[in-house]
Amino acid sequence: MTAPQFTFLFLAALALSTALRLWLSLRHGHHVRVNSGTVPAEFAGRIELADHQRAANYTVAKVRLGLIDTLIDAALLLVLTLGGGIAAIDMALSAILGSGGYLHDLLLIGSVGLTGFLVTLPLGLYRTFRLEAEFGFNKLTWRLWFVDLVKGALLTLVIGAPLLLFVLWLMQAMGPAWWFYVWLFWLGFNLLVLVLYPTVIAPLFNKFSPLEDAALKQRIEALLARCGFSSSGLFVMDGSKRSAHGNAYFTGFGRAKRIVFFDTLLDKLTPQEIEGVLAHELGHYHHRHVLKRIALLAVVSFVLLWGLGHLIEQTWFYDGLKVGAGGTAKGLLMFSLVLPVFTFPLSPLLSALSRRDEYEADAYAAKQTAAADLVSALVKLYRDNAATLTPDPLHSLFYDSHPPASQRIARLRAVSI
């Protein structure tokens, strides 16, 4: 392939993926608006029209913001690549530090990452402090936002920088098969994060307290015994200090597994409903969805790194994107920036796999607890989280990791009959 050919291919893929994203969002917003006047029949008597319309307004507001976000992402990518942004940053660093070297490479990747953060920051702040606040979800203060920002930056420096440095060293020291060693390291790192996240990383941002409700704890422990699930504890997370959204999950790996409830969830659901939600989460464990995701990550990352190993030596790749001379850091950076443009059409496949897992977890929960309790819990969560009950089917096909509300409820009700 020649550089001009790749330039044309990149522009065509970017135009098509951006147009598809915008079209899907516009479809979604229109579909939600035209169905906002009536509560779907399967939710009649459970969700009030005012709550349904609030969810529609919330969804439409997010769609409008998402349209701007999509355009900004596309424009930023063009500026960094064909617009000469990365080439300019590279030249400036070379003038100060000289060409090449690990410090130069780290600063190049870090500068591009910082540029992206600063460009998208205003929209992120608007989303949190205006849109989420308008619908009563944001509980984050400016002080806490800044504290989170500082903690995130320190984690990036303490963990991210050494991680990236080691990857760059592997790319330069391991010869043509460097991608295989990077794959092994990356896979090992992800497994380590699964073990360390619950006890080391997550507590840096939230407080996790042992579940104190004795009756609820006894009910949950009985469920765990029936399901053959052992964990390192039941914890309540202070999610309410950032958002009014509620959730529950289990995290960790091996003996480090722990079950976490948002405090907002415990405030809204009955003990039976909480048991139903937890049974769903345990369904993911029973069907080994976490292990399957790890296996999928291993396969996908293997293929991608193998592809990068062959692409990184091609001059047309760099010339076609107008980023200057190639190199390990620049190749890694460009690959990560450009890859989503070409892989977006695969989104329905990944979403379908995720929705299949959710159906399996629901079916498992219906065997361990009353399906009606999970239905009741889901209806409350849809209502309180202002989740739309009428998503556009095509938009859902691309984006939704969970089945549409009506389909999910219908399956659970069929089980309970």
C-alpha positions as CSV (number, residue, x, y, z in Angstrom):
1,M,0.0,0.0,0.0
2,T,1.2,3.5,-0.7
3,A,0.9,6.5,1.6
4,P,-1.8,8.3,-0.5
5,Q,-3.8,5.1,-0.6
6,F,-3.7,4.8,3.1
7,T,-4.6,8.5,3.5
8,F,-7.7,7.9,1.4
9,L,-8.6,4.7,3.3
10,F,-8.2,6.5,6.6
11,L,-10.4,9.5,5.6
12,A,-13.0,7.2,4.1
13,A,-13.2,5.1,7.3
14,L,-13.3,8.1,9.5
15,A,-16.1,9.7,7.5
16,L,-18.1,6.5,7.4
17,S,-17.7,5.7,11.1
18,T,-18.4,9.3,12.1
19,A,-21.5,9.5,9.9
20,L,-22.7,6.2,11.2
21,R,-22.3,7.3,14.8
22,L,-24.2,10.5,14.1
23,W,-27.0,8.8,12.3
24,L,-27.4,6.2,15.0
25,S,-27.6,8.9,17.6
26,L,-30.1,10.9,15.7
27,R,-32.3,7.8,15.2
28,H,-32.1,7.0,18.9
29,G,-33.1,10.5,19.9
30,H,-36.0,10.6,17.5
31,H,-37.2,7.2,18.5
32,V,-37.2,8.0,22.2
33,R,-39.0,11.4,21.6
34,V,-41.8,9.9,19.5
35,N,-42.4,7.2,22.1
36,S,-42.3,9.5,25.1
37,G,-46.1,10.1,25.2
38,T,-47.1,6.7,26.4
39,V,-45.6,4.2,28.9
40,P,-45.0,0.9,27.1
41,A,-47.7,-1.6,28.0
42,E,-45.4,-4.0,29.8
43,F,-44.6,-1.2,32.3
44,A,-48.1,0.2,32.7
45,G,-49.0,0.6,36.4
46,R,-45.3,0.2,37.4
47,I,-43.8,3.4,35.9
48,E,-45.6,6.7,35.8
49,L,-45.8,8.7,32.6
50,A,-43.9,11.5,34.3
51,D,-41.0,9.2,35.0
52,H,-41.1,7.8,31.5
53,Q,-41.0,11.3,30.0
54,R,-38.2,12.3,32.4
55,A,-36.2,9.3,31.1
56,A,-36.9,10.3,27.6
57,N,-35.7,13.9,28.2
58,Y,-32.6,12.6,29.9
59,T,-31.8,10.3,27.0
60,V,-32.4,13.0,24.4
61,A,-30.1,15.4,26.4
62,K,-27.4,12.8,26.5
63,V,-27.8,12.1,22.7
64,R,-27.4,15.8,21.9
65,L,-24.2,16.0,24.0
66,G,-23.0,12.8,22.4
67,L,-23.4,14.3,18.9
68,I,-21.0,17.1,19.9
69,D,-18.6,14.6,21.5
70,T,-18.5,12.5,18.3
71,L,-17.7,15.6,16.2
72,I,-15.0,16.7,18.6
73,D,-13.4,13.3,18.6
74,A,-13.3,13.2,14.8
75,A,-11.9,16.8,14.5
76,L,-9.3,16.1,17.2
77,L,-8.1,13.0,15.4
78,L,-7.8,14.9,12.1
79,V,-5.9,17.7,13.8
80,L,-3.5,15.3,15.5
81,T,-2.8,13.3,12.3
82,L,-3.3,14.9,8.9
83,G,-3.4,18.3,10.5
84,G,0.2,17.9,11.8
85,G,-0.5,18.0,15.5
86,I,1.5,14.9,16.4
87,A,4.3,15.9,14.0
88,A,4.5,19.3,15.7
89,I,4.6,17.9,19.2
90,D,7.3,15.4,18.0
91,M,9.4,18.2,16.5
92,A,9.1,20.4,19.6
93,L,10.2,17.5,21.9
94,S,13.1,16.6,19.6
95,A,14.3,20.2,19.6
96,I,14.4,20.2,23.4
97,L,15.4,16.6,24.2
98,G,16.9,15.4,20.9
99,S,15.4,12.7,18.7
100,G,14.5,9.3,20.2
101,G,15.0,8.1,23.8
102,Y,12.6,6.8,26.3
103,L,11.9,10.3,27.9
104,H,11.0,11.6,24.4
105,D,8.7,8.7,23.7
106,L,7.0,8.9,27.1
107,L,6.5,12.7,26.7
108,L,5.2,12.3,23.2
109,I,2.5,9.8,24.2
110,G,1.8,11.8,27.4
111,S,1.4,15.1,25.5
112,V,-1.0,13.6,23.0
113,G,-3.0,12.1,25.9
114,L,-3.0,15.4,27.8
115,T,-4.1,17.2,24.6
116,G,-7.1,14.9,24.3
117,F,-8.0,15.3,27.9
118,L,-7.9,19.1,27.7
119,V,-10.0,19.2,24.5
120,T,-12.7,17.0,25.9
121,L,-12.6,18.5,29.5
122,P,-15.2,21.2,28.9
123,L,-17.8,18.8,27.6
124,G,-17.1,16.3,30.4
125,L,-17.6,19.1,33.0
126,Y,-20.8,20.1,31.3
127,R,-22.0,16.5,31.4
128,T,-21.3,16.1,35.1
129,F,-22.2,19.5,36.5
130,R,-25.0,20.6,34.2
131,L,-26.7,17.7,32.5
132,E,-26.4,15.1,35.4
133,A,-27.2,17.9,37.9
134,E,-30.3,19.0,35.9
135,F,-31.8,15.5,36.2
136,G,-30.9,15.1,39.9
137,F,-28.1,12.6,39.5
138,N,-24.8,14.5,40.1
139,K,-23.7,14.6,43.7
140,L,-20.0,15.4,42.9
141,T,-18.6,18.6,44.3
142,W,-15.9,20.7,42.6
143,R,-13.6,19.8,45.4
144,L,-14.2,16.1,45.1
145,W,-13.9,16.4,41.3
146,F,-10.5,18.0,41.7
147,V,-9.4,15.4,44.3
148,D,-10.4,12.6,41.8
149,L,-8.5,14.4,39.1
150,V,-5.3,14.5,41.2
151,K,-5.6,10.9,42.3
152,G,-6.1,9.8,38.7
153,A,-3.1,11.8,37.5
154,L,-0.9,10.3,40.3
155,L,-2.0,6.8,39.4
156,T,-1.2,7.5,35.8
157,L,2.3,8.6,36.7
158,V,2.9,5.9,39.3
159,I,1.5,3.0,37.4
160,G,0.9,4.1,33.8
161,A,4.3,5.6,33.1
162,P,6.3,2.6,34.3
163,L,3.9,0.3,32.5
164,L,4.3,2.2,29.2
165,L,8.1,2.5,29.7
166,F,8.4,-1.3,30.1
167,V,6.2,-1.8,27.0
168,L,8.5,0.5,25.0
169,W,11.6,-1.3,26.2
170,L,10.1,-4.7,25.1
171,M,9.3,-3.2,21.7
172,Q,12.9,-2.2,21.2
173,A,14.7,-5.0,23.0
174,M,12.9,-8.2,21.9
175,G,13.4,-8.0,18.2
176,P,10.7,-8.8,15.6
177,A,8.8,-10.9,18.1
178,W,8.4,-8.0,20.5
179,W,4.6,-8.0,20.1
180,F,4.4,-11.5,21.6
181,Y,6.3,-10.5,24.8
182,V,4.2,-7.3,25.0
183,W,1.1,-9.5,24.8
184,L,2.3,-11.8,27.6
185,F,3.1,-8.8,29.8
186,W,-0.2,-7.0,29.0
187,L,-2.2,-10.1,29.8
188,G,-0.4,-10.7,33.1
189,F,-0.9,-7.0,34.0
190,N,-4.7,-7.3,33.4
191,L,-4.9,-10.4,35.6
192,L,-2.9,-8.6,38.3
193,V,-5.3,-5.6,38.2
194,L,-8.3,-7.9,38.7
195,V,-6.7,-9.1,42.0
196,L,-5.5,-5.7,43.2
197,Y,-8.4,-3.4,42.1
198,P,-10.8,-4.3,44.9
199,T,-8.4,-3.8,47.8
200,V,-5.8,-1.3,46.4
201,I,-7.2,0.9,43.7
202,A,-10.9,1.2,44.3
203,P,-10.5,2.3,48.0
204,L,-8.5,5.3,46.7
205,F,-11.7,6.8,45.3
206,N,-14.5,5.3,47.4
207,K,-15.2,4.1,51.0
208,F,-16.1,0.5,51.3
209,S,-17.8,-0.5,54.6
210,P,-18.9,-4.0,55.6
211,L,-22.6,-4.6,55.2
212,E,-24.2,-4.0,58.6
213,D,-27.8,-5.0,58.0
214,A,-27.9,-8.4,59.8
215,A,-31.1,-9.7,58.2
216,L,-30.0,-8.7,54.7
217,K,-26.6,-10.2,55.3
218,Q,-28.1,-13.5,56.5
219,R,-30.3,-13.6,53.4
220,I,-27.4,-12.9,51.1
221,E,-25.1,-15.4,52.8
222,A,-27.8,-18.1,52.3
223,L,-28.0,-17.2,48.6
224,L,-24.2,-17.4,48.3
225,A,-24.3,-20.9,50.0
226,R,-26.9,-22.1,47.5
227,C,-24.8,-20.8,44.6
228,G,-21.5,-22.1,45.9
229,F,-20.0,-18.7,45.8
230,S,-17.3,-17.6,48.3
231,S,-16.1,-14.1,48.6
232,S,-13.8,-12.0,50.8
233,G,-16.8,-10.0,52.1
234,L,-20.0,-8.0,51.5
235,F,-19.4,-4.3,51.2
236,V,-21.3,-1.1,50.8
237,M,-19.8,1.6,48.6
238,D,-20.5,5.3,49.2
239,G,-21.6,5.9,45.6
240,S,-24.0,8.6,46.7
241,K,-21.2,11.1,47.2
242,R,-20.8,11.2,43.4
243,S,-24.1,10.1,41.8
244,A,-27.6,9.2,42.6
245,H,-27.4,6.2,40.2
246,G,-27.5,2.8,41.9
247,N,-25.9,-0.5,41.1
248,A,-24.3,-3.7,42.5
249,Y,-21.4,-5.8,41.3
250,F,-18.8,-8.3,42.3
251,T,-15.2,-7.6,41.6
252,G,-11.8,-9.2,42.0
253,F,-10.4,-12.6,41.1
254,G,-9.8,-15.8,43.0
255,R,-9.9,-15.3,46.8
256,A,-9.9,-11.5,46.3
257,K,-13.6,-11.6,45.1
258,R,-15.9,-9.2,46.9
259,I,-19.5,-8.2,46.5
260,V,-20.2,-4.5,46.4
261,F,-23.5,-2.7,46.8
262,F,-23.9,1.0,46.1
263,D,-25.5,2.7,49.1
264,T,-28.0,4.2,46.7
265,L,-29.2,0.7,45.7
266,L,-29.7,-0.4,49.3
267,D,-31.8,2.7,49.9
268,K,-34.2,2.0,47.0
269,L,-34.7,-1.8,46.9
270,T,-36.4,-4.3,49.3
271,P,-34.3,-7.2,50.6
272,Q,-36.0,-9.6,48.2
273,E,-35.2,-7.3,45.3
274,I,-31.6,-6.9,46.4
275,E,-31.3,-10.7,46.5
276,G,-32.6,-10.8,42.9
277,V,-30.0,-8.3,41.7
278,L,-27.2,-10.2,43.5
279,A,-28.4,-13.5,42.0
280,H,-28.0,-11.9,38.6
281,E,-24.5,-10.9,39.4
282,L,-23.7,-14.4,40.7
283,G,-25.1,-15.7,37.4
284,H,-22.1,-14.0,35.7
285,Y,-19.9,-15.9,38.0
286,H,-21.7,-19.2,37.5
287,H,-21.4,-19.0,33.7
288,R,-17.8,-17.9,34.0
289,H,-18.4,-14.7,32.1
290,V,-15.4,-13.0,33.7
291,L,-13.1,-15.8,32.5
292,K,-14.7,-15.8,29.1
293,R,-14.1,-12.0,28.9
294,I,-10.4,-12.5,29.9
295,A,-10.1,-15.2,27.2
296,L,-11.7,-12.9,24.6
297,L,-9.3,-10.1,25.7
298,A,-6.4,-12.4,25.3
299,V,-7.4,-13.4,21.7
300,V,-8.2,-9.9,20.6
301,S,-5.1,-8.3,22.1
302,F,-3.0,-11.1,20.5
303,V,-4.4,-10.4,17.1
304,L,-4.1,-6.6,17.4
305,L,-0.5,-6.7,18.7
306,W,0.4,-9.2,15.9
307,G,-1.0,-6.7,13.5
308,L,0.9,-3.8,15.0
309,G,4.1,-5.8,14.9
310,H,3.7,-6.0,11.1
311,L,2.3,-2.5,10.6
312,I,4.9,-0.6,12.7
313,E,7.6,-1.1,10.1
314,Q,5.6,0.3,7.2
315,T,6.6,3.8,6.2
316,W,3.2,4.3,4.4
317,F,1.5,4.1,7.7
318,Y,3.2,7.1,9.1
319,D,3.4,9.0,5.8
320,G,-0.2,8.4,5.1
321,L,-1.2,10.0,8.4
322,K,1.3,12.8,8.1
323,V,2.9,12.2,11.5
324,G,6.6,12.2,10.4
325,A,9.2,9.5,10.8
326,G,8.1,6.3,12.4
327,G,9.2,4.7,15.6
328,T,8.0,2.4,18.4
329,A,6.3,5.1,20.5
330,K,4.7,6.8,17.5
331,G,3.6,3.5,16.0
332,L,2.0,2.4,19.3
333,L,0.3,5.8,19.6
334,M,-1.0,6.0,16.0
335,F,-2.3,2.4,16.2
336,S,-4.3,3.1,19.3
337,L,-5.7,6.4,17.9
338,V,-6.6,5.0,14.4
339,L,-7.8,1.5,15.3
340,P,-11.3,2.6,16.6
341,V,-12.0,4.2,13.3
342,F,-11.7,0.8,11.5
343,T,-13.2,-1.4,14.2
344,F,-16.4,0.5,15.0
345,P,-18.5,-1.7,12.6
346,L,-17.6,-4.6,14.9
347,S,-19.5,-3.0,17.8
348,P,-22.7,-5.0,17.3
349,L,-20.8,-8.3,17.7
350,L,-19.3,-7.2,21.0
351,S,-22.6,-5.8,22.2
352,A,-24.4,-9.0,21.2
353,L,-22.0,-11.1,23.3
354,S,-22.5,-8.9,26.3
355,R,-26.3,-9.0,26.0
356,R,-26.2,-12.8,25.7
357,D,-24.3,-12.9,29.0
358,E,-26.9,-10.7,30.6
359,Y,-29.7,-13.0,29.5
360,E,-27.8,-16.0,30.9
361,A,-27.3,-14.2,34.2
362,D,-31.0,-13.3,34.4
363,A,-32.0,-16.9,33.7
364,Y,-29.7,-18.1,36.5
365,A,-31.1,-15.5,38.9
366,A,-34.6,-16.7,38.1
367,K,-33.6,-20.2,39.2
368,Q,-32.1,-19.1,42.5
369,T,-34.7,-16.4,43.5
370,A,-38.1,-15.4,42.5
371,A,-38.0,-13.9,38.9
372,A,-40.7,-11.4,40.0
373,D,-38.3,-9.9,42.6
374,L,-35.6,-9.3,39.9
375,V,-38.3,-7.8,37.6
376,S,-39.4,-5.5,40.4
377,A,-35.8,-4.5,41.1
378,L,-35.1,-3.8,37.4
379,V,-38.2,-1.7,37.0
380,K,-37.2,0.5,40.0
381,L,-33.7,0.8,38.6
382,Y,-34.9,1.8,35.2
383,R,-37.2,4.4,36.8
384,D,-34.7,5.8,39.3
385,N,-31.8,5.8,36.8
386,A,-34.0,7.4,34.1
387,A,-33.1,4.7,31.7
388,T,-35.2,4.9,28.5
389,L,-37.8,2.1,28.0
390,T,-37.9,2.7,24.3
391,P,-34.4,2.7,22.8
392,D,-34.0,2.7,19.0
393,P,-33.4,-1.0,18.0
394,L,-30.5,-0.2,15.7
395,H,-28.8,2.1,18.2
396,S,-29.3,-0.6,20.8
397,L,-27.8,-3.2,18.5
398,F,-24.6,-1.2,18.3
399,Y,-24.2,0.2,21.7
400,D,-26.2,-1.5,24.4
401,S,-24.3,-4.0,26.6
402,H,-27.6,-4.9,28.3
403,P,-30.8,-6.0,26.5
404,P,-33.6,-3.4,26.0
405,A,-35.8,-3.1,29.1
406,S,-38.9,-4.6,27.4
407,Q,-37.1,-7.6,26.1
408,R,-35.4,-8.3,29.3
409,I,-38.5,-8.0,31.4
410,A,-40.5,-10.1,29.0
411,R,-38.0,-13.0,29.3
412,L,-38.1,-12.9,33.1
413,R,-41.8,-12.8,33.2
414,A,-42.0,-15.8,30.9
415,V,-39.8,-17.7,33.3
416,S,-42.0,-16.8,36.3
417,I,-45.2,-18.0,34.7
